[in-house]
Amino acid sequence: MSDDLMLDVEESLRQERLKKIWDEYGSSLITGMILAVLITAFIVGWRSWNQKVDRAQTVIVVEAIESDAAPDEILEIASDLRAGKKVLLQFHAAKLFLDDGKTAEALDVYDRIATHADTPDYFASYAAIVALRALQGSDDLNADNPYLATAYETAADQDSPWWPLASIEAAVFTAHHNYDYNGAIAYLDPVINAPEILQSVRQRAQALKHVYEVEASRTVIEEAAE
C-alpha cells in the first residue's frame, strides 16, 4: 500500500507540473507547432517550385541550342533565365557569333559573362580564357589585357578545372607575342605531364610544344650565326 501511495503522489505531482507548464507556456507551444508546420510546408513547396522552374528552364536551354535561332535571339531567350542557365546560352550565342566571323560581338558576350556579378566564378574564368583564344593573333591583344591576366592566374591554380586551357593560351601568347619559346614550353609541360587531362587538350599541348622546340632551336642557331 505504501508503494501504491507513493506512485499516486508522484503521478499527481507530475500532472500538476505538466498543468503548470501548460498554463504558462501552452499558447506559445501551440504557436511554435503551427509555425513549424508552416515553415516545413513552405520549404517543401519552395523546393518543389524551384525544381519545377529548373526543369522548365533546362528544356528552354536545350531547345534554344538545338534550334536555328540567331545569336541575338539566343541572347534574348537567355535574358529571362537564371544565372547558370543564362550563362550557358550566352556561351552558345558567342560561339555562333564566332562561327559567323563576328569576333567583336562574341567578345562583347564573353565580357558580359566574365564581368557580371551573377556569373559563377568558374564560368567567369572560362569566359576570359575563350575570349583570349578569340583574340590570339589580334592587334588588340597585349600584355595589359585583363583576359591574359586571368589566364596567367588560372594557369597557376591547378584546383581550377580550366588550368590546362589557361596554360595553353598563356603559352600561345608567350610564344607568339613575346617570342619566348622556352617560357611557352614551361606552360605546356604541366599540361602534358598531368594525369587525367583530356586527350585532345594533351595532344594540342604536345603539338604546340613540338613547334616551340623547333622555333627555340632555330632562334639559338640564328643567334649563334650572328
N, C-alpha and C positions, 0 to 999 in steps of 0.2 A: 504493500500500500504506500509505503514511504517513497519508493521509486516512482510509482504512478503519479503521486502527488507532485514530485519534483518535475516530472515530464510535463504535467499540466501547467505548472508555474512557468517553466521555460517557454512553453508554447504561447502562453498568454503574454509573456514579456516580448517574445519575438513579434507577435501580432501587433502589440502596442507600439513597438519601434517602427514596424512597417507602416502602421497607420500614421504615426507622427511624420515619417519621411514623406508619405504620400500627401498628407495635409500641407506639408511645407513645399514640396517640390513637384507635386503631381502635375500641375498645369505645365510646368517647364519641361517635364519628361514627355508629355504628350506633344508639346510643340516641337521638341527635338526629334521625336519619332516621325512626325509629319514632315519636318524639314529633311530628315534623312531619306525618307521615301521620295520626296520631290526632287532632291538633288540626284539620287540614283536614277530616277526616271529621266531627268534632264540629260545626264551623262550618257545613258543608253541611247536616248533619242538623238543626241548630237552626234555620237559615233555612227549611228545608222545613217543619218543625213550626210555626214562627212564622207562615208564610204560610197554612198549613192552618187554624190557630186563627183568624187574621184573617178568612179567607173564611167560616168557620163562624159567627163572631160577627156578621159583616156580614149574613148571612142571618137571624140571630136579630133584629137591629135592624129590618131591612126588614119581616119578618113581624109583629113587635110593632107597628110603626107602622101597618101595613095592617089590623091586627086591630081588633076592637071592645072590646079589653081596657080596663078601668077604669084610672085613673091610678095607683092603689095597686098594681095588678097590674103595670103597666109599670115602676114603681119596683122591684118585687121582681125582675123579669127583669133590670133594669139592674144590680142589686147584684152579679151574678156576671160582669159583663163588664169588659173592660179600660177604662182611664180614658177614652180618646177616645170609644169607643162607648157607655160608660155615660153620659157627658155628653149625647150625642145623645138618648138615651131619656129622660133627666131633663128636658131641654128639652121634649120631646114631652109628658111627663106634666104639666109645669107649664102648657102650653098647654091641655091637657084640663081641668085644674082651673079655669083662667080661663074656658073655654067654659061650664063648669058654674056660674060665678059664685062660685067658691071662691078668692077673691083671697088670703086668708091662707095657704091650703095651697100655692098657686102661689108666693107669696113665700118660703115656707119652703124650697121646692125650689131656687129661684133663689139663696137664701142659701147653701144647701149647695154649689151649684156654684161660687159666687163665692169661698167661703172654704176649700174643701177643698184640701189641699196637693197632691193629684194632678191637679187641674184645670189644663190648659194655660192660660197667661196670656190668650190671645186669647179662650178660652171664658169665663174668669172675668170679663173686662171686658164681654163681651157680656151675660152674666147680670146684671151690675149695671145695664146700660142698659135691658134689657127689664123688670127689676124696677122701675126708676124710672118707666118708662112705665105699669106697672100701678098705681103709687102716685100718678100725677099726678091732682090734684083731691082727694086724700085728706087728711084732717086729720093723718095720720101722717107726712106729708112736710113736712120743714122744712129749713132751711139747714144743719143739722148732720148730715143723713142721709149715711151713707157712700156710698150709691149715687150721690148727687148729686156728691160729691167725685170719684168715679171718672168720672162723665160729664164734668165740667169738665176733668179730666186727659186723658181720651181725646179730647175735642174739640180740645184743643191739640196733639195728636200726630197729624199727618197721615200718619205712617207706619203708623198703626193702621188696619185695614180698617173699623173701626167708627166712625171720627171723624165721618162725616156724620150717623149716627144719634145719636151722643152730642151733637153740636151742636144737633140739633133738640130733644132732650129738655132740654138746658140752656136753649135759647131758650124753650121752653114754661114751664119753672119761672121763668125771669127775668120773663116777661110776666105770668103768672097769679098768682105768689106775691109778686113784688117790684113788679109794675106798672111795670116798666122796659121799655117797648116798644122804645125805640131800642137798648137793650142787647140785647134779644132779636133784633132785626134784625141786629145785629152778629154774632151767632152764625149767622144764616141765610145771609147774603151769601156767605161762602166756599163753602157747600154749593151755592148756586145758580150760582156762577161757576166752580166747579171742573170740569175736564174729566173724562170717564169716570165720571160719577156715574149710578147707576141712575135712569132717568127717573121712576119712581114716587117715589123719595126727593126728587129735584129738584122735582117737582110739589108734594109736600107742603110743602117749604120755601117755595116760591113762594106757595102758598095762605096759609100762616101769615104770611109777610111782608106780604101784602096786608091781612090782618086787623089786624096790629100797626101798619101805617102808618095805617090808619083810626083805630085807638084812640089812637095818638100825636097825630094831628091833633085829635081830639076833646078830648084832655087839654089841649092848648095852648089851644083855644078856651075851654074851661071855666075854665082858669086866668086867661085874659085877661078873661073876664066877671066874675070875682071882683074 
